[in-house]
């Protein structure tokens, strides 16, 4: 059964995007200097497109990780050994810092499904040998 898990979109990511683009738009409009505006618009559309199209699809034994036209990775779920909760900020196809690091064969991919519990459960229903390691909650 094919199921699509959209990426969680983190508040901090949106704050960074707004903080990075609004001053540029404001400066261009306030100074009536529109020369750089097309580049700013294109970059903003590109980033929003990446965020909006980031998703993770489980289809049979395959996990497909997509983010716009930049990332299209396929991983056999049978090769996944563990899934670890992380806040690792490294660049990845994840639109939130509330992330999962998926270990497979000799590689990893960091993702941020909105429904983490459902996603992990789905992976484990395909491969019961997958170990889930929750984040160490300090308290």
Backbone as a ProteinNet text record, in pm:
[ID]
protein_1_A
[PRIMARY]
XXXXXXXXXXXXXXXXXXXXXXXXXXXXXXXXXXXXXXXXXXXXXXXXXXXXXXXXXXXXXXXXXXXXXXXXXXXXXXXXXXXXXXXXXXXXXXXXXXXXXXXXXXXXXXXXXXXXXXXXXXXXXXXXXXXXXXXXXXX
[TERTIARY]
83.5	0	88.2	60.4	137.6	81.5	171.7	129.4	231	179.6	264.3	260.8	379.1	393.9	453.6	373.7	429.8	530.7	620.3	719.6	655.1	698.3	660	732.1	662.5	724.7	747	873	909.5	893.5	855.3	839	970.7	1081.1	1211	1250.1	1215.9	1246.6	1170.9	1045.4	965.4	1017.7	1058.4	1114.7	1240.8	1326.9	1449.9	1417.1	1322.3	1283.7	1229.6	1141.7	1083.4	1189.8	1273.9	1380.3	1478.3	1500.3	1595.9	1537.9	1406.6	1349.9	1278.3	1208.6	1129.7	1215.5	1332.5	1413.6	1452.1	1479.8	1513.8	1397.5	1277.4	1159	1132.6	1141.5	1116	1214.1	1342.8	1445.2	1422.2	1389.3	1366.7	1247.3	1140.1	1019.1	1039.1	1098.9	1118.9	1211	1313.2	1409.3	1370.9	1261.7	1216.3	1329.1	1406.1	1516.3	1478.7	1420.6	1362.4	1455.7	1580.4	1673.8	1694.7	1708.5	1733.9	1608.7	1492.4	1366.1	1338.6	1362.4	1337	1417.8	1543.5	1626.2	1569.6	1531.4	1474.7	1344.9	1262.1	1135.8	1162.8	1255.4	1286.7	1342.5	1433.6	1491.4	1383.4	1295.4	1187.2	1093.4	1055.2	967.4	1035.5	1164.1	1239.2	1239.2	1268	1272.9	1134.4	1032	894.8	856	894.6	866.5	932.4	1059	1127.9	1055.4	1017	948.2	813.7	737.9	603.2	602.2	709.7	710.5	794.7	838.7	916.6	820.7	842.2	753.6	828.2	769.7	830.6	721.3	747.1	646.6	694.2	606.9	633.4	543.4	607.1	535.2	592.8	521.4	572.8	695.9	809	932.9	1024.5	972.7	1055.9	1013.8	1114.7	1095.9	1151.2	1068.2	1111.8	1111.9	1225.4	1243	1250.3	1158	1152.3	1152.5	1222.7	1220.8	1240.1	1128.1	1132.5	1193.8	1271.8	1342	1487.3	1522.9	1660.2	1688.2	1597.4	1619.2	1513.2	1557.9	1469.1	1546	1541.4	1620.7	1527.9	1571	1495.2	1579.8	1515.9	1583.2	1495.3	1554.3	1480.1	1462.7	1339	1310.2	1373.6	1395.8	1458.8	1603.4	1664.4	1804.1	1815	1700.7	1702.9	1726.6	1826.2	1857.3	1800.8	1802.3	1748.3	1702.6	1615.6	1564.8	1585.8	1656.1	1693.3	1634.1	1566.1	1518.3	1638	1634.2	1746.5	1699.9	1781.3	1763.1	1878.4	1949.4	2066.1	2027.7	2093.2	2055.1	2120.3	2191.3	2259	2156.9	2200.7	2113.4	2061.4	1930.7	1869	1728.3	1665.4	1527.7	1429.4	1439	1355.4	1322.1	1193.5	1150.5	1127.1	1185	1173	1299.9	1328.1	1442.6	1402.3	1273.5	1224	1235.4	1348.1	1386.2	1406.7	1412.2	1447.5	1567	1667.2	1780.8	1762.2	1749	1724.5	1857.6	1896.3	2021.7	1990.1	2057	2036.9	2170.6	2189.3	2315.7	2431.7	2503	2614.1	2581.3	2454.6	2416	2311.4	2284	2176.9	2106.3	1984.1	1910	1832.7	1831.3	1759.6	1631.4	1518.9	1387.5	1304.8	1188.5	1101.8	954.2	908.3	766.3	677.7	566.6	472.1	417.9	384	333.8	448.4	534.7	652.1	612.6	517.8	478.8	421.1	333.6	275.7	380.7	474.5	581.8	670.2	712.8	799	725.2	599.2	518.9	505.2	487.3	474.8	605.5	719.4	849	865	831.6	848.5	750.6	636.7	544.3	601.6	684.4	750.7	876.6	951.7	1076.1	1076.8	1029.4	1021	1156.9	1266.3	1399.9	1450	1374.5	1415.6	1405.1	1515.2	1520	1490.6	1399.7	1371	1441.6	1519.8	1592.9	1536	1455.2	1399.4	1508.1	1480.4	1572.5	1584.3	1704.9	1728.7	1669	1558.9	1491.1	1555.2	1614.6	1677.6	1571.5	1576	1474.4	1506.7
-118.6	0	125.3	215.2	338.4	445.2	505.9	613.1	725.8	848.5	967.5	1036.3	1064.8	1137.1	1274.4	1381.6	1514.6	1553	1642.7	1690.8	1786.4	1777.2	1876.1	2005.4	2117.6	2246.4	2318.6	2338.5	2398.2	2549.1	2600.4	2744.1	2817	2759.9	2826.1	2840.2	2741.6	2749.9	2865.7	2881.2	2990.5	3125.8	3134.4	3258.9	3297.2	3199.6	3226	3271.7	3204.1	3241.1	3383.9	3416.9	3551.4	3655.4	3624.7	3717.3	3742.5	3642.1	3655.3	3728.4	3722.1	3779.1	3912.5	3930.3	4052.8	4179.4	4184.7	4307.2	4340.2	4238.4	4261.2	4319.5	4263.1	4316.4	4459.9	4482.1	4615.6	4718	4683.6	4776	4809.4	4709.6	4732.7	4824.4	4801.9	4882.4	5022.8	5033.3	5163.9	5253.4	5195.8	5274.4	5281.6	5216.1	5206.6	5159.5	5065.4	5005.1	4859	4832	4700.4	4605.2	4643.7	4561.7	4422.4	4412.7	4283.4	4205.5	4268.5	4204.9	4073.1	4062.6	3933.6	3818.2	3843.3	3737.6	3698.6	3798	3771.1	3691.3	3726.1	3654.1	3510	3490.4	3355.1	3268.9	3323.3	3247.4	3213.1	3308	3283.4	3174.5	3181	3078.4	2941.9	2937.9	2812.9	2750.7	2830.5	2779	2733.5	2812.5	2773.6	2644.4	2630.4	2507.8	2386.2	2401	2289.7	2250	2348.7	2321	2253.4	2306.6	2255.7	2116.6	2077.6	1948.1	1842.3	1871.6	1772.4	1670.7	1545.4	1437.2	1305.2	1209.2	1077.3	976	890.3	794.7	653.5	576.2	433.5	358.6	281.4	204	63	-27.6	-164	-163.7	-210.5	-214.5	-95.3	2.3	117.8	244.5	318.6	451.6	550.3	644.6	746.9	881.9	949.1	1079.8	1183.2	1280.8	1380.9	1521.9	1611.1	1753.2	1830.5	1876.6	1946.5	1858.9	1919.7	1843.4	1820.1	1859	1847	1707.4	1657.8	1529.4	1430.2	1313.5	1202.7	1074.6	1035.2	922	805.1	686.2	564.4	474.5	424	336.3	213.6	96.3	-25.7	-33.9	-44.4	-49.8	-173.1	-276.5	-398.3	-373.8	-264.1	-233.6	-135.2	-84.7	11.4	-63.7	-18.4	-83.7	-8.2	125.5	201.5	339.5	397.7	533	605.1	719	791.9	932.5	973	1111.2	1204.2	1319.5	1412.8	1555.8	1649.1	1791.1	1838.1	1745.9	1777.8	1880.1	1997.9	2102.2	2089.7	1980.8	1964.2	1973.5	2026.2	2040.1	1902.9	1894.2	1766.3	1791.5	1688.8	1704.2	1696.2	1794.6	1801.3	1947.8	1979.8	2118.8	2156.7	2080.5	2106.8	2057.6	2110.1	2058.9	1940.2	1906.9	1788.8	1672.8	1602.5	1512.7	1368	1284.3	1143.7	1115.6	1048.9	1006.1	857.6	824.4	687.1	627	517.1	447.4	325.9	314.4	201.5	164.8	38.4	-7.6	69.2	145.3	227.3	375.6	411.7	551.6	594	723.6	778.6	887.9	915.9	1029.4	1089.4	1221.8	1291.1	1348.3	1317.3	1357.8	1412.4	1470.2	1523.9	1501.8	1376.6	1353.8	1418.1	1473.2	1537	1434.1	1315.8	1206.8	1109.2	1145	1061.4	922.2	914.9	785	694.3	748.9	670.9	626.2	715.1	685	572.4	584.1	481.5	348.3	352.6	230.7	164.2	244.9	192	125	192.1	130.9	-2.8	-4.5	-126.9	-236.3	-199.2	-303	-372.2	-300.9	-358.8	-434.1	-377.3	-438	-432.9	-540.4	-542.1	-533.4	-548.2	-541.2	-398	-300.1	-159.9	-120.6	-67.3	-20.7	128.8	171.2	313.5	363.7	471	529.5	669	684.7	817.8	913.8	1040.7	1144.6	1138.3	1159.3	1160.1	1287.9	1275.2	1391.5	1425.5	1543.4	1586.4	1649.5	1619.5	1678.1	1658.7
0	0	0	-90.4	-104	-10.1	67.9	159	153.2	143.1	138	273.6	327	452.7	421.3	435.8	410.2	518	482.4	577.8	677.1	800.7	900.5	863.4	873.2	842.8	974.3	1007.4	1134.9	1137.3	1253.3	1273.2	1248	1297.7	1281.4	1135.4	1056	913.3	849.4	886.9	832.5	880.9	1007.2	1060.8	983.3	957.6	882	740	675.5	539	534.4	627.3	630.4	663.4	762.2	802	687.4	605.8	495.7	374.7	354.8	232.3	250.9	360.9	380.2	371.7	437	425	280.1	201.1	60.7	-17.5	3.6	-63	-17.8	112.3	167.8	110.9	110.3	60.3	-86.7	-166.2	-309.5	-332.3	-257.6	-275.7	-219.5	-101	-37.5	-120	-178.8	-258	-405.7	-439.9	-578.8	-671.1	-619.2	-695.3	-717.4	-831.8	-857.2	-931.7	-952.1	-1030.6	-971	-839.6	-775.5	-741.5	-760.4	-722.2	-794.9	-925.8	-992.4	-932.4	-898.5	-838	-702.1	-621.9	-489.7	-501.6	-597.6	-618.9	-661.6	-754.1	-801.7	-688.8	-610.3	-498.2	-396.3	-366.1	-270.1	-321.2	-447	-505.6	-501.6	-532.3	-530.3	-390.5	-288.4	-151.2	-105.7	-134.7	-98.2	-170.2	-296.6	-372.6	-305.5	-266.2	-199.2	-71.2	8.2	134.6	108	13	-14.2	-76.3	-143.6	-212.3	-141	-20.3	53.7	113.9	76.8	124.5	119.6	189.7	202.8	171.1	72.7	27.8	57	120.9	141.2	43.7	-44.5	-145.3	-144	-79.4	-64.9	23.2	-32.3	46.7	17.6	-56.9	-93.6	-19.3	28	84.2	-18.5	-58.1	-153.8	-82.7	-85.5	-22.7	-134.4	-131.8	-237.7	-179.5	-247.2	-213.5	-343.3	-398.5	-526.5	-633.3	-720.4	-823.6	-783.4	-660.8	-612	-555.3	-471.6	-404.1	-449	-491.8	-525.5	-494.1	-367.7	-319.7	-289.5	-329.2	-299.6	-211.2	-105.6	-9.7	10.9	1.3	31.9	183.7	227.4	371.3	434.4	355.3	408.9	450.2	401.9	437.3	553.5	602.8	713.8	844	921.3	1049	1168.2	1162	1274.7	1230.2	1314.5	1295.6	1428	1422.6	1544.1	1539.1	1647.2	1656.6	1673.2	1605.1	1611.1	1585.9	1630.2	1595.6	1508	1446.2	1364.6	1256.1	1255.5	1160.3	1022.3	997.5	868.5	754.4	642.4	526.6	484.1	468.6	433.7	381.1	322.2	275.9	392.8	482	601.3	626.7	634.4	650.1	795.8	886.7	1029.9	1097.4	1215.7	1292.7	1380.3	1383.2	1454.5	1355.6	1360.7	1251.9	1293.9	1191.3	1207.4	1117.3	1172.1	1090.2	1062.8	935.8	892	847.5	912.4	880.2	793.4	680.3	590	527.2	493.4	434.4	494.4	412.8	460.6	451	452.7	438	538.7	538.3	621.3	542	583.2	530.4	647.6	654.7	761.7	702.3	769	720.4	836.9	804.8	910.5	878.5	884.4	856.4	963	918.9	1011.5	1111.3	1063	1147.8	1174.6	1270.1	1297.2	1345.4	1438	1493.8	1385.2	1301.4	1192.5	1092.5	1062.5	967.9	1020.9	1146.9	1207.5	1214.7	1255.9	1261.8	1126.1	1022.8	887	844.3	870.3	837.8	910	1040.2	1119.7	1078.2	1020	971.4	847.4	772.1	654.7	696.7	791	840.1	992.6	1058.9	1205.2	1275.4	1201.4	1261.8	1279.7	1231.9	1246.8	1393.6	1446.3	1585.5	1585.8	1673.6	1689.5	1814.2	1799.4	1912.3	1936.8	2044.5	2072.8	2120	2103.4	2147.8	2299.6	2349.2	2493	2549.8	2621.6	2678.8	2812.2	2819	2943.9	3032	3158.2	3243.6	3380.7
[MASK]
+++++++++++++++++++++++++++++++++++++++++++++++++++++++++++++++++++++++++++++++++++++++++++++++++++++++++++++++++++++++++++++++++++++++++++

